[in-house]
């Protein structure tokens, strides 16, 4: 096959992982600005090697380098969606407490 199935599983898993990272970042900023900064820095530092390895998996699985970079970036954007979801969920829950 041209593209192996594990590449798509990697993208789905990475997207979910990044979504949760975004929610954690939003929740930490809701708690305090300093905690939000520390959490964001920690997540950035753990994302660098993880995204590099995902890129390598995608290329090994049959993606071109350009396509792997594009899909990996799209997966990373799930963190933004997770951050928005986390912020609004926290805002909604806190408003009723």
C-alpha positions in Angstrom: 0.0 0.0 0.0 1.1 3.6 -0.6 0.2 4.9 2.8 0.1 2.6 5.9 -2.9 2.6 8.2 -0.8 3.4 11.3 -0.2 6.9 9.9 -3.9 7.7 10.3 -4.0 6.2 13.7 -1.0 8.4 14.6 -2.8 11.5 13.4 -6.0 10.7 15.3 -4.1 9.9 18.5 -2.0 13.0 18.2 -5.0 15.2 17.5 -6.8 13.8 20.7 -3.5 14.3 22.6 -3.2 17.9 21.5 -6.9 18.6 22.2 -6.4 17.5 25.8 -3.2 19.6 26.0 -5.2 22.6 24.9 -7.8 22.0 27.6 -5.1 21.7 30.2 -3.6 25.0 29.2 -7.0 26.7 29.3 -7.8 25.3 32.7 -4.4 26.3 34.1 -4.9 29.9 32.8 -8.3 30.0 34.4 -6.7 29.0 37.7 -3.9 31.6 37.6 -1.8 33.4 35.0 1.5 32.1 36.4 0.3 28.5 36.4 -0.9 29.0 32.8 2.6 30.2 31.8 4.3 27.3 33.5 1.9 24.7 32.1 2.2 26.2 28.5 6.0 26.0 28.7 5.9 22.4 30.0 3.6 21.4 27.2 5.6 23.1 24.5 8.8 21.4 25.8 7.1 18.0 25.7 5.5 18.6 22.3 8.8 19.3 20.4 10.2 15.7 20.5 6.7 14.3 20.2 5.9 16.3 17.0 9.3 15.4 15.5 8.6 11.7 16.1 5.1 12.0 14.6 6.6 13.6 11.5 9.1 10.8 11.2 6.3 8.2 11.6 4.2 9.9 8.9 7.1 10.0 6.4 8.0 6.4 7.2 4.4 5.4 6.7 4.3 6.8 3.2 3.5 10.5 3.4 5.6 13.0 1.5 7.5 15.4 3.7 5.2 18.2 2.6 2.0 16.2 3.3 3.4 15.0 6.6 4.2 18.5 7.7 0.7 19.7 6.7 -1.1 16.9 8.4 1.1 17.2 11.5 0.3 20.9 11.7 -3.4 20.3 11.3 -3.2 17.8 14.2 -1.4 20.4 16.3 -4.2 22.9 15.7 -6.4 20.6 17.8 -4.7 22.2 20.8 -6.3 25.5 19.9 -9.7 23.9 19.6 -9.1 22.2 23.0 -8.1 25.5 24.6 -11.3 27.1 23.4 -13.4 24.2 24.6 -11.6 24.1 27.9 -12.0 27.8 28.4 -15.8 27.8 27.7 -16.3 24.6 29.7 -14.6 26.2 32.7 -16.4 29.4 32.2 -19.8 27.6 32.0 -19.0 25.4 35.1 -17.7 28.3 37.2 -20.7 30.4 36.4 -23.0 27.8 38.0 -20.9 27.2 41.1 
